[in-house]
Amino acid sequence: MQNSQVSKGRERSLFVLILLVIALIAGLVLERTTPPAYAENISGDLIILASLQEQPPAPTPAERIMKALSSAYPDRIGPAEFRNGDWAFSIRGTWFYYAEGRILPERLRNRTEEYRAMGFNSNYPVDLPSWESTAEQRAARTRSYEESRNRPPTPRTTEPRPVVRRPNYFFEALWNLSSRDEAWAQQEQIDFLGFTLTIHSGISQQMRQINQIILNESRTNASVRQWINAIGTIGGWNWRNVASSGNRSFHSYGIAIDILPRDLNGQSTYWLWSSGYNPQWWNIPYSGRYHPPDVVVKTFESFGFTWGGKWSNYDTMHFEYRPEVFILSNIPLAHPRRSTVN
């Protein structure tokens, strides 16, 4: 009887010992498989850090501009690529480099000091800015004007700086011309709103489509019909420099159009003309400026033409073919240029 009780006591002790061992093993396993709270934070931070490291760096201005130009003219410019330490693309076998914003051919890429940066617009507005939103800019111009009027003239003590002009190499290569005769050979005459218009053959397809859209609109839109009927002249190709500038006008390439009415009725259309009689021309309100109907402006823009009425130095009669401006400004084009040769 006594031996039986001892045996049962030993079995009980052994059972308890086994339970303790199992509990100890379970505790060790749980400790190894369950990370502490700080480990979760570390893991999360590592995931965030890895995510940040995976993000590609923001494109440089050189990459953005060169890729935008390549996308804007896919039938004329090859793909942009990083080459010899700079962004570049090819036009008919000639490599052009960003060259600090000058867009120079390979043979001139290291002569940036001789040229001015081209300054591609990346803030073209979708809509005409409200008059109120331009108040600060106009006030700053007025203050600068008043200060210059009251400032006594200072004698010149140094030699004038040499004029550094905008390089023409890129646009000459883009439109395949470098002289008046070569430019003329690239032009085409089309009928546009009842006028004979001379433009570069590379945009004739776009201009014919714009013409048809505007004429269709005029059938049901009285303001467009009245605007067409009031047109006095439409000018396109004209080999010349920009007024008051040594820079070549985009009219020289045949990619700019001026549409003027027979009578401006006292309205302003070009800041330089207006500056002759109004020294504070920037304060002429929109109501005092000649504006084509909004649907006309939007039609031109949908094909990649910028409108000079949206410039601070306004030129409301002027449209020029610059699809890269819309790409750089993140404005989708309804009618982008295709990869077919014109």
DASUL-V713942 format. One record per pair of residues at least 24 apart in sequence whose C-alpha atoms are under 8 Angstrom apart, sorted by the first residue. I is the first residue (numbers start at 1). J is the second residue. If there is no record, write none. Layout:
i-><I I>
j-><J J>
This chain:
i-><62 62 62 62 62 63 64 65 65 66 68 68 68 69 71 72 72 72 72 72 73 73 73 74 74 74 74 75 75 75 75 75 75 76 76 77 91 91 96 102 102 103 103 103 104 104 104 105 105 114 115 115 115 115 116 116 116 116 117 118 118 120 121 121 121 122 122 122 122 123 123 124 124 124 124 125 125 126 128 128 129 131 131 138 138 141 142 145 165 165 166 168 172 175 175 177 180 180 183 183 183 183 187 187 193 195 195 197 197 197 198 198 198 198 199 199 199 199 199 200 200 200 200 201 202 203 203 206 210 210 210 213 214 214 223 224 224 227 227 230 230 230 231 231 231 231 232 232 232 232 232 233 233 233 233 233 234 234 234 235 250 255 255 256 256 256 256 257 257 257 257 258 258 258 259 259 260 264 269 269 269 269 270 270 270 270 270 271 271 271 282 282 289 290 290 291 291 292 292 301 302 302 302 303 303 303 303 303 304 304 304>
j-><86 87 98 100 101 87 328 120 328 98 324 327 328 324 324 323 324 327 336 337 337 338 339 337 338 339 340 337 338 339 340 341 342 174 341 174 173 174 170 166 167 167 169 170 167 169 170 169 170 164 164 165 166 167 164 165 166 167 166 166 167 325 325 328 329 325 326 328 329 328 329 310 325 326 329 310 329 331 309 310 310 285 286 282 283 282 280 280 246 247 247 248 253 202 253 253 239 252 239 252 253 254 237 254 228 233 234 234 235 236 235 236 237 254 236 237 254 255 256 237 253 254 255 342 342 255 342 303 299 300 303 299 296 299 293 293 296 292 293 261 262 263 259 260 261 262 259 260 261 262 263 258 259 260 261 262 258 259 260 259 320 320 321 318 319 320 321 317 318 319 320 317 318 319 317 318 317 290 314 315 316 317 313 314 315 316 317 313 314 315 312 313 316 316 317 316 317 316 317 333 333 334 335 333 334 335 336 337 333 335 336>
